[in-house]
Amino acid sequence: MRFDRTLALLWGEDSTRVGRSGLTIADFVAAATAILDEHGADGLSMRAVAARLGVRTMATYIFGNKDDLVALAVDRIYREVYADGEQLGRLDWRAGLIEVARANRALGLAHPWLPELQLVRSLMGPCELAKRDRELAPLESTPLTDVEKDQVLTQLLLHVEGMTRIESILRRERDSTGLDDSQWWQAIMPTLEPVVDPNRFPLSMRIGLAAQDARHGQFWGDEAFEFGLHRLLDGIGVLIDRRSDST
């Protein structure tokens, strides 16, 4: 498989006009992003993009194919993460990584299609590289090796991706059932309680009920995200201290 065209589009100018329609690359990306936000990854097609832009379907292929468009939509969405221009390198490593995690969570919840369309072997467009450069900045003053810095950021983003994926699925379940979490529990508990023997599942029952009570019947959300984030940062802090002690 060749990636020449995709890479050329990623690193080209968004203002470049494509074909006779007068539309720019930015127009195609904006149309694709709007479709993804409204209908998810399954709703994206070149026909749908053409309809949104008011051109014939064949006109979209002058721009490229669906894979090209997905790569551009994913890369360009990264511009939103730090739109306020905050310089993460000015923060200490922990405060900086907290900002990184929360910003990526907000992006993932705003665009739940993103984790599905991100490639593990990314082609690394300019927006993704700029984002990653900013996110590594809080670690630059630590004694971690470059490989460890890369691993730390990767683990942080994996936590964010996992949690936001669960939260996005939960949001869809709430929408499809029309029930919030408390209403959902009220609906299933009359059936569940008579058949679940607490002696058979002692830990699941005791700990599950304690967790449910602590969350006031809510499923995953801010508290779960923050708990995991800070436990991960605690572990990173141990590694940083260890490297500091050895220098």
FIKE-482560 format. One line per 8 residues: number of its first residue (from 1); their letters; for each residue x, y, z of N, C-alpha, C, O, CB. Coordinates in steps of 0.05 Angstrom, whole numbers, plus 5000, padded with zeros to 4 digits. Glycine has a CB too. Layout:
NUM	A	X/Y/Z/X/Y/Z/X/Y/Z/X/Y/Z/X/Y/Z; ...
***
This chain:
1	MRFDRTLA	5017/4976/5000/5000/5000/5000/5018/5025/5000/5038/5026/5014/4981/5000/5025; 5010/5044/4984/5025/5069/4982/5010/5091/4997/4986/5093/4996/5030/5077/4952; 5026/5108/5010/5014/5130/5026/5022/5157/5016/5017/5177/5029/5023/5127/5055; 5033/5158/4991/5044/5183/4981/5022/5205/4980/5026/5227/4989/5055/5179/4953; 4999/5198/4969/4978/5218/4966/4967/5227/4993/4963/5251/4997/4954/5207/4949; 4963/5208/5012/4953/5216/5038/4973/5234/5052/4965/5255/5064/4948/5191/5055; 4998/5227/5051/5019/5244/5064/5020/5272/5051/5023/5292/5064/5046/5231/5062; 5017/5273/5024/5018/5298/5010/4994/5316/5019/4997/5340/5023/5017/5294/4980
9	LLWGEDST	4971/5303/5022/4947/5318/5032/4950/5327/5060/4943/5350/5067/4922/5301/5029; 4961/5310/5077/4965/5317/5106/4983/5341/5109/4978/5358/5125/4976/5293/5121; 5004/5341/5093/5024/5362/5096/5021/5385/5076/5037/5404/5075/5052/5350/5092; 4999/5384/5060/4994/5406/5042/4979/5429/5055/4975/5429/5079/4978/5396/5018; 4971/5448/5040/4956/5471/5050/4926/5465/5049/4915/5456/5029/4962/5497/5033; 4912/5471/5072/4883/5466/5073/4868/5485/5054/4845/5479/5047/4873/5470/5101; 4880/5506/5046/4867/5526/5029/4869/5518/4999/4858/5532/4982/4879/5553/5033; 4883/5496/4993/4886/5487/4966/4859/5480/4954/4843/5465/4966/4905/5463/4964
17	RVGRSGLT	4853/5490/4930/4827/5485/4917/4829/5459/4902/4850/5452/4890/4819/5508/4899; 4807/5444/4902/4807/5417/4890/4786/5416/4867/4762/5421/4872/4800/5395/4911; 4795/5411/4843/4777/5408/4820/4764/5434/4812/4773/5456/4819/4756/5388/4826; 4742/5432/4797/4728/5455/4786/4707/5467/4805/4696/5488/4801/4714/5447/4760; 4702/5453/4827/4681/5462/4845/4688/5487/4861/4671/5501/4871/4673/5440/4864; 4714/5492/4863/4723/5514/4879/4726/5508/4908/4734/5524/4924/4705/5538/4876; 4719/5483/4915/4721/5475/4943/4750/5470/4951/4767/5462/4934/4705/5449/4948; 4756/5475/4976/4784/5471/4986/4785/5445/5002/4765/5433/5009/4793/5495/5003
25	IADFVAAA	4810/5437/5008/4814/5413/5025/4800/5417/5052/4787/5399/5062/4844/5408/5029; 4801/5441/5062/4788/5447/5088/4758/5443/5086/4746/5435/5105/4794/5476/5096; 4746/5449/5063/4717/5445/5059/4710/5415/5061/4690/5407/5074/4708/5456/5032; 4726/5398/5049/4722/5369/5050/4725/5359/5078/4709/5343/5088/4741/5355/5031; 4745/5368/5092/4750/5359/5119/4728/5368/5138/4719/5353/5155/4777/5370/5129; 4719/5393/5135/4697/5403/5151/4671/5387/5147/4657/5381/5166/4692/5433/5145; 4666/5380/5122/4642/5364/5116/4644/5336/5128/4625/5327/5140/4638/5362/5085; 4667/5324/5125/4671/5297/5137/4669/5298/5167/4657/5280/5179/4699/5286/5128
33	TAILDEHG	4680/5318/5180/4680/5320/5209/4651/5323/5219/4643/5312/5239/4697/5343/5219; 4636/5340/5205/4608/5344/5213/4592/5318/5211/4575/5313/5228/4595/5366/5195; 4596/5303/5190/4582/5277/5186/4590/5258/5208/4573/5244/5219/4589/5265/5158; 4616/5257/5214/4625/5239/5236/4613/5247/5263/4605/5229/5278/4656/5240/5237; 4612/5272/5268/4600/5281/5294/4570/5274/5296/4560/5268/5317/4604/5311/5297; 4557/5276/5273/4528/5271/5273/4520/5242/5271/4501/5233/5283/4515/5287/5250; 4536/5226/5256/4528/5199/5249/4548/5178/5256/4543/5154/5252/4521/5198/5220; 4571/5186/5266/4592/5166/5273/4607/5156/5248/4602/5165/5226/4580/5143/5287
41	ADGLSMRA	4626/5138/5254/4643/5128/5232/4627/5114/5210/4634/5115/5187/4664/5109/5244; 4606/5100/5218/4590/5085/5198/4576/5103/5179/4568/5095/5157/4570/5067/5212; 4572/5128/5187/4557/5146/5170/4574/5161/5149/4563/5175/5132/4543/5166/5186; 4600/5158/5151/4618/5172/5132/4621/5157/5106/4629/5134/5106/4645/5177/5145; 4615/5170/5085/4620/5160/5058/4626/5183/5039/4619/5206/5046/4596/5143/5047; 4637/5178/5017/4642/5199/4998/4616/5210/4987/4614/5234/4980/4660/5189/4974; 4596/5193/4985/4570/5202/4976/4558/5222/4996/4546/5242/4988/4550/5178/4972; 4561/5216/5022/4550/5234/5043/4565/5260/5043/4553/5281/5046/4553/5221/5070
49	VAARLGVR	4591/5259/5038/4607/5284/5037/4599/5301/5013/4595/5325/5015/4638/5277/5035; 4595/5287/4990/4586/5302/4966/4559/5315/4971/4555/5338/4963/4585/5282/4942; 4540/5301/4983/4514/5312/4988/4516/5336/5006/4502/5356/5002/4495/5291/5001; 4532/5335/5026/4535/5358/5045/4547/5382/5031/4540/5405/5037/4552/5350/5069; 4565/5377/5012/4578/5399/4998/4563/5408/4973/4569/5429/4961/4606/5391/4990; 4542/5393/4965/4526/5400/4942/4540/5395/4916/4536/5410/4897/4519/5429/4945; 4556/5374/4915/4570/5367/4890/4564/5338/4883/4554/5323/4900/4601/5372/4892; 4571/5330/4859/4567/5302/4851/4588/5285/4865/4610/5294/4872/4570/5299/4820
57	TMATYIFG	4581/5259/4870/4598/5241/4885/4626/5239/4872/4646/5239/4885/4586/5214/4888; 4626/5237/4845/4652/5234/4831/4670/5258/4836/4694/5255/4835/4647/5231/4801; 4658/5281/4841/4675/5305/4846/4692/5302/4871/4713/5314/4874/4657/5330/4849; 4682/5286/4890/4698/5283/4915/4722/5266/4911/4742/5269/4925/4680/5270/4937; 4722/5248/4891/4745/5231/4886/4768/5246/4872/4790/5235/4870/4737/5207/4869; 4763/5270/4863/4785/5286/4853/4803/5294/4876/4827/5298/4873/4774/5312/4838; 4790/5297/4899/4805/5303/4924/4821/5279/4933/4845/5282/4940/4786/5312/4946; 4809/5256/4933/4823/5232/4943/4802/5211/4949/4779/5212/4939/4840/5238/4968
65	NKDDLVAL	4809/5191/4966/4789/5171/4973/4782/5174/5003/4791/5192/5016/4800/5143/4967; 4765/5155/5012/4755/5157/5039/4778/5155/5060/4777/5169/5080/4735/5135/5045; 4797/5138/5055/4820/5135/5073/4835/5162/5076/4844/5169/5098/4839/5113/5064; 4839/5176/5053/4852/5202/5054/4836/5221/5072/4847/5236/5088/4856/5213/5026; 4810/5221/5068/4793/5240/5082/4793/5234/5112/4793/5252/5129/4764/5239/5071; 4792/5208/5119/4793/5201/5148/4819/5210/5160/4819/5221/5182/4789/5170/5151; 4841/5205/5147/4867/5213/5157/4868/5243/5162/4879/5252/5182/4890/5205/5138; 4857/5259/5144/4857/5288/5147/4838/5296/5170/4845/5314/5185/4848/5301/5121
73	AVDRIYRE	4815/5284/5171/4795/5291/5192/4807/5285/5220/4804/5302/5238/4769/5276/5189; 4820/5263/5223/4833/5256/5249/4855/5276/5255/4856/5286/5278/4844/5227/5248; 4872/5281/5236/4895/5299/5242/4885/5327/5248/4895/5339/5267/4914/5300/5218; 4866/5337/5232/4858/5365/5236/4842/5369/5262/4841/5391/5273/4841/5374/5212; 4829/5348/5272/4814/5351/5297/4832/5356/5320/4824/5366/5341/4796/5325/5302; 4857/5348/5317/4877/5352/5339/4882/5382/5344/4893/5389/5365/4903/5338/5333; 4875/5399/5325/4878/5427/5330/4861/5438/5353/4867/5458/5365/4871/5443/5304; 4840/5423/5359/4821/5432/5379/4832/5428/5408/4822/5441/5426/4795/5418/5376
81	VYADGEQL	4851/5410/5411/4858/5401/5438/4869/5425/5455/4861/5428/5478/4879/5379/5437; 4886/5440/5443/4899/5462/5458/4894/5489/5443/4913/5504/5438/4929/5457/5463; 4869/5493/5436/4863/5517/5420/4869/5543/5435/4872/5564/5422/4834/5516/5412; 4871/5542/5461/4875/5566/5477/4905/5574/5477/4912/5595/5488/4866/5563/5505; 4922/5557/5465/4950/5564/5463/4966/5560/5488/4988/5570/5491/4953/5592/5454; 4955/5545/5508/4969/5541/5533/4995/5527/5529/4997/5508/5514/4952/5525/5553; 5016/5537/5542/5043/5525/5540/5047/5505/5562/5052/5513/5585/5065/5547/5540; 5044/5480/5556/5045/5459/5577/5073/5457/5589/5076/5448/5612/5037/5433/5566
89	GRLDWRAG	5093/5465/5574/5121/5463/5584/5126/5481/5608/5146/5478/5621/5140/5469/5562; 5109/5500/5612/5112/5518/5635/5103/5506/5661/5108/5516/5683/5097/5545/5630; 5088/5484/5659/5078/5470/5683/5097/5449/5692/5113/5439/5677/5050/5458/5678; 5095/5442/5718/5111/5419/5727/5099/5394/5714/5077/5394/5704/5112/5416/5758; 5114/5372/5715/5106/5348/5700/5078/5338/5707/5063/5331/5689/5126/5326/5703; 5072/5338/5733/5046/5327/5741/5023/5345/5732/5003/5335/5720/5045/5323/5771; 5025/5370/5737/5004/5389/5729/5001/5389/5698/4979/5391/5688/5010/5418/5739; 5023/5387/5684/5023/5387/5655/5008/5362/5645/4992/5364/5626/5051/5388/5644
97	LIEVARAN	5014/5339/5656/5002/5314/5647/4972/5313/5654/4956/5301/5640/5016/5290/5658; 4965/5326/5676/4936/5328/5683/4922/5344/5661/4900/5336/5653/4932/5341/5711; 4933/5366/5653/4921/5382/5632/4919/5366/5606/4899/5367/5591/4937/5407/5627; 4940/5350/5599/4940/5334/5575/4918/5314/5577/4902/5311/5557/4968/5319/5572; 4915/5300/5599/4894/5279/5602/4866/5292/5600/4849/5281/5585/4897/5265/5629; 4862/5313/5614/4835/5325/5613/4828/5337/5586/4805/5335/5577/4833/5347/5635; 4847/5348/5573/4842/5359/5546/4836/5337/5526/4818/5340/5509/4866/5376/5536; 4850/5315/5527/4845/5293/5509/4818/5279/5515/4804/5270/5497/4867/5272/5510
105	RALGLAHP	4811/5278/5541/4785/5267/5548/4763/5284/5536/4744/5274/5524/4782/5265/5578; 4765/5311/5539/4745/5329/5528/4743/5325/5497/4721/5326/5486/4752/5358/5534; 4765/5322/5484/4765/5318/5455/4751/5292/5448/4735/5291/5430/4794/5318/5444; 4758/5270/5462/4746/5245/5456/4716/5244/5461/4702/5231/5446/4759/5224/5473; 4707/5257/5482/4678/5258/5487/4663/5275/5467/4640/5270/5460/4673/5268/5516; 4676/5296/5458/4664/5314/5438/4663/5300/5410/4645/5306/5395/4680/5340/5435; 4682/5282/5405/4683/5268/5379/4687/5238/5384/4709/5228/5381/4706/5280/5361; 4666/5224/5392/4669/5196/5400/4677/5177/5378/4685/5155/5384/4643/5187/5411
113	WLPELQLV	4677/5186/5353/4687/5170/5331/4717/5169/5330/4728/5152/5316/4676/5181/5305; 4730/5187/5344/4759/5190/5341/4775/5165/5348/4791/5157/5332/4769/5213/5358; 4770/5152/5372/4785/5128/5378/4782/5106/5357/4801/5090/5352/4777/5118/5405; 4758/5105/5345/4753/5084/5325/4769/5088/5300/4776/5069/5286/4723/5083/5319; 4774/5113/5293/4787/5119/5267/4817/5125/5270/4831/5126/5250/4774/5142/5254; 4827/5128/5294/4856/5132/5298/4871/5107/5290/4863/5085/5299/4862/5141/5327; 4892/5110/5275/4908/5087/5268/4930/5083/5289/4942/5103/5298/4920/5090/5240; 4936/5059/5296/4958/5054/5314/4984/5062/5300/5001/5075/5312/4959/5023/5323
121	RSLMGPCE	4987/5054/5275/5010/5063/5259/5003/5088/5244/4999/5088/5220/5019/5040/5240; 5001/5109/5259/4992/5135/5247/5012/5145/5227/5036/5140/5229/4988/5155/5269; 5002/5160/5207/5020/5172/5187/5032/5198/5198/5048/5210/5184/5005/5178/5162; 5024/5206/5222/5036/5229/5235/5035/5255/5219/5054/5264/5208/5065/5223/5242; 5010/5265/5217/5007/5291/5204/5017/5314/5221/5025/5309/5244/4977/5295/5197; 5017/5338/5210/5028/5361/5224/5014/5368/5250/5026/5376/5270/5029/5385/5206; 4987/5365/5250/4972/5372/5275/4977/5351/5297/4979/5359/5320/4942/5373/5269; 4979/5326/5289/4985/5306/5309/5013/5309/5321/5017/5307/5345/4983/5278/5297
129	LAKRDREL	5032/5315/5304/5060/5320/5314/5061/5344/5332/5075/5344/5352/5079/5322/5291; 5047/5366/5324/5047/5390/5341/5034/5384/5368/5044/5394/5389/5032/5413/5327; 5013/5368/5368/4999/5361/5393/5018/5344/5410/5021/5350/5434/4974/5345/5387; 5031/5325/5398/5049/5308/5414/5073/5323/5425/5082/5318/5447/5059/5284/5396; 5083/5342/5409/5106/5359/5419/5098/5374/5444/5114/5376/5463/5114/5378/5397; 5074/5385/5444/5065/5400/5467/5061/5382/5491/5066/5390/5514/5038/5415/5461; 5051/5357/5486/5045/5339/5508/5070/5327/5521/5069/5318/5544/5027/5317/5498; 5091/5326/5506/5117/5316/5517/5131/5338/5532/5149/5332/5548/5134/5305/5494
137	APLESTPL	5124/5362/5528/5138/5385/5540/5140/5383/5571/5161/5389/5582/5126/5411/5532; 5118/5376/5585/5120/5375/5614/5140/5355/5625/5150/5357/5647/5093/5369/5626; 5147/5335/5608/5166/5314/5617/5195/5321/5610/5213/5307/5619/5159/5288/5603; 5199/5343/5596/5226/5349/5586/5245/5355/5609/5269/5350/5607/5225/5372/5567; 5235/5367/5630/5252/5374/5653/5256/5352/5673/5271/5355/5692/5241/5399/5667; 5244/5329/5668/5247/5306/5686/5272/5290/5679/5283/5293/5657/5222/5288/5686; 5282/5273/5697/5305/5257/5691/5299/5231/5675/5317/5215/5671/5319/5249/5716; 5274/5229/5665/5267/5205/5650/5283/5205/5623/5289/5226/5612/5237/5205/5644
145	TDVEKDQV	5288/5181/5613/5300/5178/5587/5280/5185/5566/5256/5186/5571/5312/5150/5582; 5289/5190/5541/5270/5196/5520/5250/5173/5515/5227/5177/5510/5285/5202/5494; 5260/5148/5517/5242/5125/5514/5221/5125/5536/5198/5119/5531/5258/5099/5514; 5229/5131/5560/5210/5131/5583/5190/5154/5580/5166/5150/5586/5225/5134/5609; 5199/5177/5570/5180/5198/5565/5158/5190/5545/5135/5196/5548/5195/5224/5555; 5167/5177/5524/5148/5167/5504/5129/5147/5516/5105/5148/5511/5163/5154/5480; 5139/5129/5533/5122/5108/5545/5103/5121/5565/5080/5112/5567/5140/5088/5559; 5112/5141/5580/5094/5154/5599/5071/5167/5585/5048/5164/5593/5110/5175/5616
153	LTQLLLHV	5076/5182/5564/5055/5195/5549/5036/5175/5537/5012/5178/5537/5066/5214/5527; 5047/5153/5526/5031/5132/5514/5012/5120/5534/4988/5117/5528/5048/5110/5502; 5022/5114/5558/5004/5102/5579/4983/5122/5588/4960/5114/5593/5021/5093/5603; 4990/5147/5590/4970/5167/5597/4948/5169/5577/4924/5169/5585/4984/5195/5600; 4955/5169/5552/4935/5171/5531/4918/5146/5528/4895/5147/5521/4948/5178/5504; 4930/5123/5535/4915/5098/5535/4893/5098/5557/4871/5089/5553/4934/5074/5539; 4901/5109/5580/4881/5112/5602/4858/5130/5592/4835/5124/5596/4894/5124/5627; 4865/5152/5580/4844/5171/5570/4826/5157/5549/4802/5159/5551/4857/5196/5558
161	EGMTRIES	4839/5144/5530/4823/5131/5509/4804/5110/5520/4781/5109/5512/4842/5118/5488; 4814/5093/5539/4797/5073/5550/4774/5084/5565/4751/5074/5562/4813/5055/5568; 4778/5104/5581/4757/5116/5597/4737/5131/5579/4713/5128/5583/4768/5135/5618; 4746/5146/5560/4728/5161/5543/4712/5142/5525/4689/5148/5519/4743/5181/5526; 4724/5120/5517/4709/5100/5501/4685/5090/5517/4663/5088/5507/4727/5077/5492; 4690/5083/5543/4669/5073/5560/4648/5094/5564/4624/5088/5563/4681/5064/5587; 4656/5119/5569/4637/5140/5574/4620/5146/5549/4596/5151/5551/4652/5166/5582; 4632/5144/5525/4617/5148/5501/4597/5126/5497/4574/5132/5488/4636/5150/5477
169	ILRRERDS	4604/5101/5502/4585/5079/5500/4563/5083/5520/4539/5078/5513/4599/5052/5505; 4569/5091/5544/4549/5096/5565/4529/5118/5556/4505/5115/5560/4562/5103/5591; 4540/5139/5544/4522/5160/5534/4503/5149/5513/4479/5156/5513/4539/5183/5523; 4513/5132/5495/4495/5121/5474/4474/5103/5487/4451/5103/5478/4512/5105/5454; 4482/5087/5507/4462/5070/5521/4441/5087/5534/4417/5080/5533/4476/5052/5542; 4449/5109/5547/4429/5126/5560/4409/5137/5539/4385/5138/5543/4442/5149/5575; 4420/5146/5516/4403/5157/5495/4385/5136/5483/4361/5141/5479/4421/5169/5473; 4395/5112/5479/4379/5091/5466/4357/5080/5484/4335/5073/5475/4396/5068/5457
177	TGLDDSQW	4362/5079/5511/4342/5069/5529/4324/5090/5540/4302/5085/5549/4356/5055/5552; 4334/5115/5539/4318/5137/5550/4319/5137/5581/4303/5151/5593/4290/5136/5541; 4338/5122/5593/4340/5120/5621/4366/5131/5631/4387/5124/5620/4336/5091/5631; 4366/5147/5652/4391/5154/5664/4399/5131/5682/4385/5111/5684/4389/5181/5681; 4422/5133/5695/4433/5110/5710/4415/5102/5733/4410/5078/5738/4461/5116/5721; 4404/5121/5748/4387/5115/5770/4361/5101/5761/4352/5082/5773/4379/5141/5786; 4350/5110/5739/4326/5098/5728/4332/5070/5718/4315/5052/5720/4315/5115/5705; 4356/5066/5707/4364/5039/5697/4365/5019/5720/4356/4997/5718/4391/5041/5683
185	WQAIMPTL	4378/5027/5743/4379/5010/5766/4351/5003/5776/4345/4981/5783/4395/5023/5788; 4334/5023/5777/4306/5019/5786/4292/4999/5769/4274/4984/5778/4291/5046/5787; 4299/4999/5743/4285/4981/5724/4295/4952/5727/4279/4933/5724/4290/4990/5696; 4320/4948/5733/4330/4920/5733/4331/4907/5761/4330/4883/5763/4358/4920/5722; 4332/4923/5782/4335/4912/5809/4312/4894/5817/4318/4874/5830/4339/4934/5829; 4287/4900/5811/4266/4882/5820/4269/4853/5808/4261/4834/5821/4239/4893/5811; 4281/4852/5785/4285/4825/5772/4311/4813/5782/4313/4789/5785/4286/4828/5742; 4331/4830/5787/4357/4820/5794/4359/4810/5823/4371/4789/5828/4378/4842/5790
193	EPVVDPNR	4348/4825/5841/4351/4818/5870/4341/4790/5877/4355/4777/5893/4336/4839/5886; 4318/4781/5867/4309/4755/5875/4327/4731/5866/4326/4710/5878/4281/4750/5865; 4342/4736/5844/4357/4713/5833/4387/4714/5840/4401/4694/5836/4354/4713/5803; 4397/4736/5851/4425/4738/5857/4429/4731/5887/4419/4745/5905/4436/4767/5852; 4444/4710/5891/4450/4700/5918/4476/4713/5928/4497/4708/5917/4452/4669/5919; 4475/4730/5949/4499/4744/5959/4519/4724/5970/4543/4731/5971/4491/4764/5980; 4511/4700/5978/4530/4680/5987/4546/4668/5965/4568/4658/5969/4516/4659/6003; 4535/4669/5941/4549/4658/5918/4569/4678/5906/4590/4670/5896/4529/4650/5896
201	FPLSMRIG	4562/4703/5908/4579/4725/5897/4585/4745/5919/4578/4769/5916/4565/4739/5872; 4599/4737/5940/4602/4755/5963/4617/4780/5957/4610/4802/5966/4615/4740/5986; 4640/4778/5943/4656/4801/5938/4642/4820/5918/4642/4844/5921/4683/4793/5927; 4631/4808/5896/4618/4825/5876/4595/4840/5889/4591/4864/5883/4607/4807/5854; 4580/4827/5907/4557/4841/5919/4566/4862/5938/4556/4885/5937/4539/4820/5933; 4585/4855/5956/4593/4875/5977/4606/4899/5964/4599/4922/5970/4611/4862/5997; 4626/4893/5948/4642/4916/5936/4625/4930/5915/4627/4955/5914/4668/4905/5923; 4610/4916/5900/4593/4929/5879/4573/4948/5892/4569/4970/5882/4579/4908/5862
209	LAAQDARH	4560/4939/5913/4540/4956/5926/4553/4980/5939/4542/5002/5939/4524/4940/5946; 4577/4976/5951/4591/4999/5963/4599/5019/5941/4596/5043/5946/4617/4989/5977; 4608/5010/5918/4616/5028/5897/4591/5042/5886/4592/5066/5880/4630/5013/5874; 4570/5028/5882/4545/5040/5872/4535/5061/5891/4526/5083/5883/4524/5018/5868; 4537/5055/5917/4527/5075/5937/4545/5100/5937/4535/5122/5938/4527/5062/5965; 4571/5095/5934/4590/5118/5934/4586/5136/5910/4590/5160/5911/4619/5108/5935; 4577/5124/5888/4573/5139/5863/4544/5148/5860/4537/5159/5840/4581/5122/5838; 4528/5143/5881/4500/5150/5880/4485/5138/5856/4468/5151/5844/4497/5181/5880
217	GQFWGDEA	4493/5113/5850/4479/5099/5828/4489/5106/5800/4480/5094/5781/4451/5105/5829; 4509/5124/5798/4519/5131/5772/4541/5112/5763/4556/5100/5780/4530/5160/5773; 4544/5109/5737/4565/5092/5727/4590/5110/5723/4594/5130/5737/4557/5079/5700; 4607/5102/5704/4633/5116/5701/4630/5145/5694/4612/5153/5679/4649/5102/5679; 4647/5161/5705/4647/5190/5699/4672/5203/5710/4693/5192/5710/4622/5203/5712; 4669/5228/5719/4691/5244/5727/4708/5231/5749/4733/5230/5748/4682/5271/5737; 4695/5220/5769/4709/5208/5792/4726/5184/5784/4749/5182/5792/4690/5200/5814; 4715/5167/5767/4730/5144/5758/4754/5152/5741/4776/5141/5743/4712/5124/5742
225	FEFGLHRL	4749/5172/5724/4771/5182/5707/4794/5193/5724/4817/5187/5720/4761/5203/5687; 4786/5210/5743/4806/5224/5759/4821/5204/5777/4845/5207/5782/4793/5246/5776; 4807/5184/5788/4819/5164/5805/4841/5150/5789/4864/5147/5799/4799/5144/5816; 4834/5140/5766/4854/5126/5750/4877/5143/5741/4900/5135/5741/4841/5114/5725; 4871/5168/5734/4891/5187/5726/4912/5192/5748/4936/5190/5743/4879/5214/5717; 4902/5197/5772/4921/5203/5794/4936/5179/5804/4959/5182/5813/4906/5215/5817; 4925/5155/5802/4940/5131/5809/4962/5126/5788/4984/5117/5795/4921/5106/5811; 4956/5132/5763/4976/5129/5742/4999/5150/5747/5022/5143/5744/4964/5133/5715
233	LDGIGVLI	4991/5174/5754/5012/5195/5759/5028/5188/5783/5052/5195/5785/4998/5222/5762; 5015/5176/5803/5031/5168/5827/5053/5148/5819/5076/5151/5828/5012/5154/5848; 5046/5129/5802/5067/5110/5793/5088/5124/5776/5112/5117/5779/5054/5089/5776; 5081/5143/5760/5101/5157/5744/5119/5173/5763/5143/5176/5758/5087/5176/5724; 5107/5184/5784/5123/5199/5804/5144/5181/5817/5166/5190/5822/5105/5211/5825; 5137/5156/5823/5156/5138/5834/5180/5134/5815/5203/5134/5824/5143/5110/5840; 5174/5130/5789/5195/5127/5770/5213/5151/5768/5237/5149/5766/5183/5120/5742; 5201/5175/5768/5216/5200/5766/5234/5203/5791/5258/5210/5788/5198/5224/5764
241	DRRSDST	5224/5197/5814/5240/5198/5839/5263/5178/5838/5285/5184/5846/5223/5192/5863; 5258/5155/5827/5279/5135/5825/5301/5144/5806/5325/5140/5812/5267/5108/5815; 5293/5157/5784/5314/5167/5765/5329/5190/5778/5353/5193/5774/5300/5176/5739; 5315/5207/5793/5328/5229/5807/5349/5219/5827/5370/5230/5830/5308/5247/5821; 5342/5198/5842/5360/5187/5862/5385/5174/5850/5406/5172/5863/5345/5166/5879; 5382/5165/5825/5405/5151/5812/5424/5170/5797/5444/5161/5787/5395/5130/5793; 5417/5196/5795/5434/5215/5781/5451/5230/5800/5467/5247/5792/5417/5234/5763
***
